[in-house]
């Protein structure tokens, strides 16, 4: 059973539940007040606008009771996936390194993008080839990833950079960076690879009828 965490203001939890079902898993909505997730084999923190993105996107949600249970999951090696606002929450909670801030154009961006797989050794990327290009949409105003030089160097050494924005051929170029993220970074993981935090929405690319099913394998890998 996969826990799909519901915060006040999130709006992608039902989409995530559907994608998990399509991938062959069993989702269950769990409210942010839950303090024990021991009965779940993994968790997804979905996108949306928890608490209206006040203070900073994800800042308030990162202080809710369920975060302690999610941290225990991460520490135990269970798969935890944070999508968009879920990635913001995960970084605010310290599940990986770096931060997410306002898009470089200070505007909300909603469009299809291409991302390249940099690390296929995580549970979520095991069904992709390294260097494979995925077509997945984004929808965010605070998706610009940033880390200082020391942190970025550490993350590269530990292979914590999982996805980068690229063009449809897989070339990482400034022109295709939608939000100004340093090094075109679209998704990162923790040192143990079991917590993935990404801005693109794989649940919105889980069936061909949606325009792409490139995101479905993230859920299949997580479930397995």
Order of alpha helices (4+ residues) and beta strands (2+ residues): beta-alpha-beta-beta-alpha-beta-alpha-beta-beta-beta-beta-alpha-beta-beta-beta-alpha
